[in-house]
């Protein structure tokens, strides 16, 4: 008996639970795609795989609807791998531990992968739930979405036949999404020199944890604490009174997740060890606890002594901290056209020390490409001024709304007919694969919707059971409308 066996729609939850048993973090999708190939073979479904590992599974039409134009259902199979510090879990080998809490499904101390596993499961469930009438369906399962949408970027023209597409990677069940932000990353490399720690110095470790974190697009407007920024602020406060040398600084794990944890080891003059603790553990911690009382009441702050025979040079330490301080983080502008929509933002996502080198990764987003370009220029300038090497890989485009879309008209009518009210039309401040796919297929007509998911990209991730049922009804009604339109 599976943990989710009693949930409805049964076909959806059965596929989703099977996914949670197979590790499928970004870059580790081979096993899950192999499972889906076997799943398709068991049902005599045709499938194709492209050069980057995307999978296309074809589900035949309901008898009598074979002449209907094909419809593409799209989702990504990879998940963000985040866990709480106390959770023992290996995302490369271990299945997820599922829990049902009231009307929600979640995982024990880790991300759940409902983003976007529940959407993938909905698309594939059409092969097992024969109660939903539909024309020919192509299900596109993309890889490596969470690290930069590289799977969608690799889709070649001609891989699928459909010219209408439902993306199932949205996370609010009362809305139909018609647009998304574009994005681009910036990677900084600070090359420092390692040296012996000064005589009469003391090693200290500072750890920040217990923050809520979340999705760097969907949750950025919540103004939650960024563990890297908080830690940098603490170290800068101490360095204003004493010579502080970094040993290492690490925090965050994904460019598109708000960092929940960060840790640094430093060297300070032994005579000022007590003063360091006063500044970091006392004065600054009180200020930050007040500032984050509403957004991150569970923040945990620890300092301890460590052995540190070697450290980075004083100048390199200062430049590294200055870089982390100067990089913008959070919402940079709001949309003037859509109330409440974040227009542009940036997330300081990862800092990692490798030997004497410090690597930093930021994720910037905007629904206005000119604004995104300006953020990219700003990041490069900051890096250059700090003496860092800067790389800015090609990003991904936004998805421009088309309010005259025939598929949108069918979906809106299906929502109204099913729920007796109008759906809200929204653009999302996150990267969907829609923009990349329309680059290869300019005539592709797209809508996006999905069930309520909260805490995406964090161990608090959960998906609402009743919302999955609701969206399944919308999905079925839209498919029927498309087949009859």
RAJOFEN-V739513 format. One record per residue. N is the residue number from 1. RES is the residue in three letters. PSI is psi in radians with two decimals (none if undefined). OMEGA is omega as a letter, one per 40 degrees, with the letter a starting at -180 (999 if undefined). Layout:
# RAJOFEN-V739513
N_RES_PSI_OMEGA ; N_RES_PSI_OMEGA
This chain:
# RAJOFEN-V739513
1_UNK_2.25_i ; 2_UNK_2.80_a ; 3_UNK_-0.52_a ; 4_UNK_0.28_a ; 5_UNK_-0.49_a ; 6_UNK_-0.02_a ; 7_UNK_2.64_i ; 8_UNK_2.55_e ; 9_UNK_2.29_a ; 10_UNK_-0.71_a ; 11_UNK_-0.64_a ; 12_UNK_-0.87_a ; 13_UNK_-0.53_i ; 14_UNK_-0.77_i ; 15_UNK_-0.74_a ; 16_UNK_-0.77_a ; 17_UNK_-0.63_i ; 18_UNK_-0.62_i ; 19_UNK_-0.68_a ; 20_UNK_-0.23_i ; 21_UNK_-0.18_a ; 22_UNK_2.12_i ; 23_UNK_2.32_a ; 24_UNK_0.86_i ; 25_UNK_2.86_a ; 26_UNK_2.26_a ; 27_UNK_-0.05_a ; 28_UNK_0.82_a ; 29_UNK_0.00_a ; 30_UNK_-0.79_a ; 31_UNK_-0.72_a ; 32_UNK_-0.62_i ; 33_UNK_-0.61_i ; 34_UNK_-0.67_i ; 35_UNK_-0.75_a ; 36_UNK_-0.57_i ; 37_UNK_-0.79_i ; 38_UNK_-0.69_i ; 39_UNK_-0.74_i ; 40_UNK_-0.73_i ; 41_UNK_-0.68_i ; 42_UNK_-0.44_a ; 43_UNK_0.17_a ; 44_UNK_0.69_i ; 45_UNK_2.39_i ; 46_UNK_2.53_i ; 47_UNK_2.71_i ; 48_UNK_2.63_i ; 49_UNK_2.40_a ; 50_UNK_-3.06_a ; 51_UNK_-0.43_a ; 52_UNK_-0.01_i ; 53_UNK_0.03_i ; 54_UNK_2.55_a ; 55_UNK_2.35_i ; 56_UNK_2.05_i ; 57_UNK_2.27_a ; 58_UNK_2.18_i ; 59_UNK_2.09_a ; 60_UNK_2.75_i ; 61_UNK_2.71_i ; 62_UNK_2.43_a ; 63_UNK_2.27_a ; 64_UNK_-0.23_a ; 65_UNK_0.35_a ; 66_UNK_-0.49_a ; 67_UNK_-0.13_i ; 68_UNK_2.52_i ; 69_UNK_2.50_a ; 70_UNK_2.67_i ; 71_UNK_2.32_i ; 72_UNK_2.26_i ; 73_UNK_2.24_a ; 74_UNK_2.40_i ; 75_UNK_2.92_i ; 76_UNK_2.51_a ; 77_UNK_-0.30_a ; 78_UNK_2.74_i ; 79_UNK_2.75_i ; 80_UNK_2.34_a ; 81_UNK_1.71_i ; 82_UNK_2.48_i ; 83_UNK_2.77_i ; 84_UNK_2.67_a ; 85_UNK_-0.59_a ; 86_UNK_-0.07_a ; 87_UNK_2.20_i ; 88_UNK_1.82_a ; 89_UNK_2.29_i ; 90_UNK_1.90_a ; 91_UNK_-0.24_i ; 92_UNK_-0.34_a ; 93_UNK_-0.47_a ; 94_UNK_2.44_i ; 95_UNK_2.73_i ; 96_UNK_2.60_i ; 97_UNK_1.92_a ; 98_UNK_2.61_i ; 99_UNK_2.55_i ; 100_UNK_2.12_i ; 101_UNK_1.67_a ; 102_UNK_-2.06_a ; 103_UNK_0.33_a ; 104_UNK_2.57_i ; 105_UNK_2.31_i ; 106_UNK_-3.10_i ; 107_UNK_2.82_a ; 108_UNK_1.65_i ; 109_UNK_0.09_a ; 110_UNK_2.96_i ; 111_UNK_2.74_a ; 112_UNK_-0.55_a ; 113_UNK_0.24_i ; 114_UNK_-0.51_i ; 115_UNK_1.70_e ; 116_UNK_0.47_a ; 117_UNK_-0.60_a ; 118_UNK_-0.56_i ; 119_UNK_-0.75_i ; 120_UNK_-0.79_a ; 121_UNK_-0.65_i ; 122_UNK_-0.78_a ; 123_UNK_-0.81_a ; 124_UNK_-0.47_a ; 125_UNK_-0.32_i ; 126_UNK_-0.45_i ; 127_UNK_-0.42_a ; 128_UNK_-0.45_i ; 129_UNK_1.72_a ; 130_UNK_0.07_a ; 131_UNK_-0.18_a ; 132_UNK_1.93_i ; 133_UNK_2.41_a ; 134_UNK_2.75_i ; 135_UNK_-2.92_i ; 136_UNK_2.34_a ; 137_UNK_2.36_i ; 138_UNK_2.22_i ; 139_UNK_2.00_a ; 140_UNK_2.02_a ; 141_UNK_1.79_a ; 142_UNK_2.76_a ; 143_UNK_2.83_i ; 144_UNK_0.66_i ; 145_UNK_-0.72_a ; 146_UNK_-0.34_i ; 147_UNK_0.04_i ; 148_UNK_0.31_i ; 149_UNK_0.59_a ; 150_UNK_-0.49_i ; 151_UNK_-0.87_i ; 152_UNK_-0.63_i ; 153_UNK_-0.47_a ; 154_UNK_-0.12_i ; 155_UNK_2.25_a ; 156_UNK_2.61_i ; 157_UNK_2.35_a ; 158_UNK_-0.10_a ; 159_UNK_-0.65_i ; 160_UNK_2.83_a ; 161_UNK_-0.34_a ; 162_UNK_2.66_i ; 163_UNK_0.17_i ; 164_UNK_2.45_a ; 165_UNK_2.36_i ; 166_UNK_2.02_i ; 167_UNK_2.29_a ; 168_UNK_0.68_a ; 169_UNK_0.48_i ; 170_UNK_2.89_a ; 171_UNK_0.46_i ; 172_UNK_2.10_a ; 173_UNK_-0.08_i ; 174_UNK_0.27_a ; 175_UNK_2.66_i ; 176_UNK_2.20_a ; 177_UNK_2.37_a ; 178_UNK_0.07_i ; 179_UNK_2.80_i ; 180_UNK_2.92_i ; 181_UNK_2.68_i ; 182_UNK_2.95_a ; 183_UNK_2.81_i ; 184_UNK_2.50_a ; 185_UNK_2.73_i ; 186_UNK_2.29_a ; 187_UNK_2.14_a ; 188_UNK_2.46_i ; 189_UNK_2.03_i ; 190_UNK_1.96_i ; 191_UNK_1.97_a ; 192_UNK_3.02_i ; 193_UNK_2.42_i ; 194_UNK_2.51_a ; 195_UNK_2.88_i ; 196_UNK_2.48_i ; 197_UNK_2.48_a ; 198_UNK_2.65_i ; 199_UNK_2.67_a ; 200_UNK_0.68_i ; 201_UNK_2.85_a ; 202_UNK_2.39_i ; 203_UNK_2.38_i ; 204_UNK_2.54_i ; 205_UNK_2.33_i ; 206_UNK_2.25_a ; 207_UNK_2.28_i ; 208_UNK_2.26_i ; 209_UNK_3.09_i ; 210_UNK_0.13_i ; 211_UNK_2.78_a ; 212_UNK_-0.62_a ; 213_UNK_-2.52_i ; 214_UNK_-3.01_a ; 215_UNK_2.27_a ; 216_UNK_-0.16_i ; 217_UNK_-0.95_a ; 218_UNK_-0.49_a ; 219_UNK_0.04_a ; 220_UNK_-0.49_a ; 221_UNK_-0.16_i ; 222_UNK_-0.18_i ; 223_UNK_0.70_i ; 224_UNK_2.73_a ; 225_UNK_2.47_i ; 226_UNK_2.02_a ; 227_UNK_-0.61_i ; 228_UNK_-0.76_i ; 229_UNK_-0.73_a ; 230_UNK_-0.80_i ; 231_UNK_-0.76_i ; 232_UNK_-0.73_i ; 233_UNK_-0.71_i ; 234_UNK_-0.78_a ; 235_UNK_-0.63_i ; 236_UNK_-0.67_i ; 237_UNK_-0.73_i ; 238_UNK_-0.68_a ; 239_UNK_-0.29_i ; 240_UNK_-0.27_a ; 241_UNK_-0.19_a ; 242_UNK_2.83_i ; 243_UNK_2.00_a ; 244_UNK_2.19_i ; 245_UNK_2.33_i ; 246_UNK_2.45_i ; 247_UNK_-0.84_i ; 248_UNK_2.72_i ; 249_UNK_2.25_a ; 250_UNK_2.48_i ; 251_UNK_2.68_a ; 252_UNK_2.84_i ; 253_UNK_-0.30_a ; 254_UNK_2.41_i ; 255_UNK_-0.52_a ; 256_UNK_0.38_i ; 257_UNK_2.37_i ; 258_UNK_2.12_a ; 259_UNK_2.26_i ; 260_UNK_-0.40_a ; 261_UNK_2.57_i ; 262_UNK_2.66_a ; 263_UNK_2.47_i ; 264_UNK_2.53_i ; 265_UNK_2.34_a ; 266_UNK_2.89_i ; 267_UNK_2.27_i ; 268_UNK_2.82_i ; 269_UNK_2.36_a ; 270_UNK_-0.63_a ; 271_UNK_-0.33_a ; 272_UNK_0.24_a ; 273_UNK_-0.72_i ; 274_UNK_-0.67_i ; 275_UNK_-0.65_i ; 276_UNK_-0.80_i ; 277_UNK_-0.68_i ; 278_UNK_-0.77_a ; 279_UNK_-0.90_a ; 280_UNK_-0.87_a ; 281_UNK_-0.47_a ; 282_UNK_-1.34_a ; 283_UNK_-0.94_a ; 284_UNK_-0.67_a ; 285_UNK_-0.68_i ; 286_UNK_-0.75_i ; 287_UNK_-0.82_a ; 288_UNK_-0.61_i ; 289_UNK_-0.66_i ; 290_UNK_-0.77_a ; 291_UNK_-0.62_a ; 292_UNK_0.28_a ; 293_UNK_-0.63_a ; 294_UNK_-0.63_a ; 295_UNK_-0.60_a ; 296_UNK_1.13_a ; 297_UNK_-0.26_a ; 298_UNK_0.21_a ; 299_UNK_2.33_i ; 300_UNK_2.37_a ; 301_UNK_2.13_a ; 302_UNK_2.45_i ; 303_UNK_2.59_i ; 304_UNK_2.94_i ; 305_UNK_2.56_i ; 306_UNK_2.78_i ; 307_UNK_2.31_a ; 308_UNK_1.38_a ; 309_UNK_-0.40_i ; 310_UNK_2.76_a ; 311_UNK_3.07_i ; 312_UNK_2.78_i ; 313_UNK_2.81_a ; 314_UNK_-0.78_a ; 315_UNK_-0.75_i ; 316_UNK_-0.65_i ; 317_UNK_-0.79_a ; 318_UNK_-0.75_i ; 319_UNK_-0.66_i ; 320_UNK_-0.79_i ; 321_UNK_-0.65_i ; 322_UNK_-0.70_i ; 323_UNK_-0.85_a ; 324_UNK_-0.58_i ; 325_UNK_-0.68_a ; 326_UNK_-0.47_a ; 327_UNK_2.19_i ; 328_UNK_2.66_a ; 329_UNK_2.29_i ; 330_UNK_-2.85_a ; 331_UNK_2.28_i ; 332_UNK_-0.39_i ; 333_UNK_2.67_i ; 334_UNK_2.68_i ; 335_UNK_2.41_i ; 336_UNK_-0.11_a ; 337_UNK_-0.65_a ; 338_UNK_1.98_a ; 339_UNK_2.30_i ; 340_UNK_-0.07_a ; 341_UNK_2.21_i ; 342_UNK_2.24_i ; 343_UNK_-0.84_a ; 344_UNK_2.55_i ; 345_UNK_2.92_i ; 346_UNK_2.55_a ; 347_UNK_2.09_i ; 348_UNK_1.73_a ; 349_UNK_-0.65_a ; 350_UNK_2.40_i ; 351_UNK_2.35_a ; 352_UNK_2.31_i ; 353_UNK_2.21_i ; 354_UNK_1.78_a ; 355_UNK_-2.09_i ; 356_UNK_0.13_a ; 357_UNK_2.44_i ; 358_UNK_2.13_i ; 359_UNK_2.40_a ; 360_UNK_2.40_i ; 361_UNK_2.32_i ; 362_UNK_2.61_i ; 363_UNK_2.07_i ; 364_UNK_2.55_a ; 365_UNK_2.64_i ; 366_UNK_2.58_i ; 367_UNK_-0.08_i ; 368_UNK_1.98_a ; 369_UNK_-0.57_i ; 370_UNK_-0.68_i ; 371_UNK_-0.67_i ; 372_UNK_-0.74_i ; 373_UNK_-0.68_i ; 374_UNK_-0.67_i ; 375_UNK_-0.71_i ; 376_UNK_-0.76_i ; 377_UNK_-0.73_i ; 378_UNK_-0.77_i ; 379_UNK_-0.76_i ; 380_UNK_-0.77_a ; 381_UNK_-0.74_i ; 382_UNK_-0.76_i ; 383_UNK_-0.77_a ; 384_UNK_-0.77_i ; 385_UNK_-0.53_i ; 386_UNK_-0.10_a ; 387_UNK_0.35_a ; 388_UNK_2.68_i ; 389_UNK_2.41_a ; 390_UNK_2.25_i ; 391_UNK_2.43_a ; 392_UNK_1.53_a ; 393_UNK_2.79_i ; 394_UNK_2.41_a ; 395_UNK_-2.70_i ; 396_UNK_2.60_a ; 397_UNK_2.79_i ; 398_UNK_2.99_i ; 399_UNK_1.95_a ; 400_UNK_2.26_i ; 401_UNK_2.47_i ; 402_UNK_1.62_a ; 403_UNK_-0.11_i ; 404_UNK_0.20_a ; 405_UNK_2.23_i ; 406_UNK_-0.68_i ; 407_UNK_-0.65_i ; 408_UNK_-0.73_i ; 409_UNK_-0.76_i ; 410_UNK_-0.75_a ; 411_UNK_-0.73_i ; 412_UNK_-0.75_i ; 413_UNK_-0.67_i ; 414_UNK_-0.73_i ; 415_UNK_-0.83_a ; 416_UNK_-0.71_a ; 417_UNK_-0.65_a ; 418_UNK_-0.67_a ; 419_UNK_0.04_i ; 420_UNK_0.55_i ; 421_UNK_2.89_a ; 422_UNK_2.49_i ; 423_UNK_2.60_i ; 424_UNK_2.39_i ; 425_UNK_2.19_a ; 426_UNK_2.69_i ; 427_UNK_2.68_a ; 428_UNK_2.40_i ; 429_UNK_1.12_i ; 430_UNK_2.87_a ; 431_UNK_2.00_i ; 432_UNK_2.79_a ; 433_UNK_-0.06_a ; 434_UNK_-0.77_a ; 435_UNK_-0.74_i ; 436_UNK_-0.69_a ; 437_UNK_-0.58_i ; 438_UNK_-0.33_i ; 439_UNK_-0.70_a ; 440_UNK_-0.50_a ; 441_UNK_1.39_a ; 442_UNK_-0.42_a ; 443_UNK_0.22_a ; 444_UNK_2.17_a ; 445_UNK_2.12_a ; 446_UNK_2.50_i ; 447_UNK_2.81_i ; 448_UNK_2.38_i ; 449_UNK_2.95_a ; 450_UNK_3.02_a ; 451_UNK_2.94_i ; 452_UNK_2.10_i ; 453_UNK_2.26_i ; 454_UNK_2.70_i ; 455_UNK_0.39_i ; 456_UNK_2.50_i ; 457_UNK_0.29_i ; 458_UNK_2.85_i ; 459_UNK_-0.13_i ; 460_UNK_0.07_a ; 461_UNK_2.35_i ; 462_UNK_2.68_a ; 463_UNK_2.43_a ; 464_UNK_2.20_a ; 465_UNK_-0.85_a ; 466_UNK_-0.52_i ; 467_UNK_-0.63_i ; 468_UNK_-0.71_i ; 469_UNK_-0.72_i ; 470_UNK_-0.84_a ; 471_UNK_-0.56_i ; 472_UNK_-0.68_i ; 473_UNK_-0.75_i ; 474_UNK_-0.74_i ; 475_UNK_-0.84_a ; 476_UNK_-0.74_a ; 477_UNK_-0.68_a ; 478_UNK_-0.73_i ; 479_UNK_-0.73_i ; 480_UNK_-0.71_i ; 481_UNK_-0.71_i ; 482_UNK_-0.71_a ; 483_UNK_-0.46_a ; 484_UNK_-0.07_a ; 485_UNK_none_999
